[in-house]
Amino acid sequence: MNKERVHRITVPTPFPVGDVHMYVIAGDRLTLVDAGVKTEEAWQRLIQGLGRIGYRPEDIEQIVITHHHPDHVGLLDYFPHAPIIGHPKADPFLRRDRSFVDWYVRFFEEFFFECGVDRRLFSQLSKEGRSLRYASRRAVDIAVTEGDAVPGLPRWRVIETPGHAQSHIALYREDDGLLIGGDHLLLHISPNPMMEPPAEGETERPKPLLQYNESLEKMLQYDIARSLNGHGDDTTDIPALVRERLAKQRQRAERVLDMVKEHPHTVFAVCQKLFPTAYEHQLMLTMSETIGQLDYLEANGYVRKKQEDGYYIYEAAGVSVCS
């Protein structure tokens, strides 16, 4: 069987995570997986990378996005002829209609108030969009979900891997165990499960850290030989990585539980202790990590949540994480 050839192209980003990888699959349709950041340097690097494997940008027939974050969708505008394939939950983040942006800010203002966040930090919510200058504004033309074949790539199936983003998917080729994993199975850094508002039609906020842990364990159901990642090196020993990530998760949760055992805390009070300086300029990132740990502890019965004066308060339930 003549398998589709996969080529990696790497471009720089302005973000702390560093370079981001894109992948070109020469299948029935020439497919680009992910699209870097919207900078002239990234565009030129992509043109050069395509040239080295014998293609030009206009040869790309379709683009699959593993998720909607700016470092994976930046150059979509440079391919107006190519339909965008992705999870339906990526679409509102790509379109960024005014109504969605307003809903996003309003949701987090209300939620952060309930978490006890200092109101002077609420202005950061409108600044969250600064990274979007590196993103394109498109729409998902072809929506794919769990188990779907990728159009033009019949051997590749979609695996939903929510956690780092609600829209996150991976592409799996069963005949040789190859995975294009986006930011799900990064080898050297643990992806941040980022908070998002409920999707249209949903009433409960997502709990991304719980989802990420489930998505990690889900990987053990597949015979994955290699994960081609969005950043850094490939991952080959998937079971070892999953065990390591889950063990570190338990360690981080134990630290938060120790705080709550001393006395009840708001989410923001825990955040300030975990990130004594970073929360001032990275509110969404640090609060995402903090609420994730508390969601984990609550789901496993280690803490209880109650409301006092409009704030969520977490208190210990008398159970050790390691028990």
Salt bridges, closest charged atoms under 4 A:
GLU4 OE1 - ARG155 NH1 3.49
GLU4 OE1 - ARG173 NH1 3.28
ASP34 OD2 - HIS72 ND1 2.97
GLU41 OE2 - ARG45 NH2 3.45
GLU58 OE2 - ARG56 NH1 3.29
ASP59 OD1 - ARG56 NH2 3.95
ASP71 OD2 - HIS72 NE2 3.61
ASP71 OD2 - HIS231 NE2 3.13
ASP77 OD2 - LYS38 NZ 2.83
ASP91 OD2 - ARG95 NE 2.63
ASP102 OD1 - ARG98 NH1 3.34
ASP118 OD2 - ARG120 NE 3.03
ASP141 OD2 - ARG138 NH2 3.97
GLU146 OE1 - LYS218 NZ 2.77
GLU160 OE2 - HIS87 NE2 3.09
ASP175 OD1 - ARG173 NE 3.88
ASP176 OD2 - ARG173 NH2 2.75
ASP183 OD2 - HIS67 NE2 3.34
ASP183 OD2 - HIS72 NE2 3.13
ASP183 OD2 - HIS164 NE2 3.25
ASP183 OD1 - HIS231 NE2 3.38
GLU196 OE2 - HIS68 NE2 3.68
GLU202 OE2 - LYS89 NZ 3.05
ASP233 OD2 - HIS188 NE2 3.04
ASP234 OD1 - ARG8 NH2 2.97
ASP234 OD2 - ARG226 NH1 3.12
GLU244 OE2 - LYS248 NZ 3.04
GLU280 OE2 - ARG120 NH2 2.82
GLU289 OE2 - ARG252 NE 3.58
ASP295 OD1 - ARG205 NH2 2.69
GLU308 OE2 - LYS306 NZ 3.14
GLU315 OE2 - ARG304 NE 3.49
GLU315 OE1 - LYS306 NZ 3.38
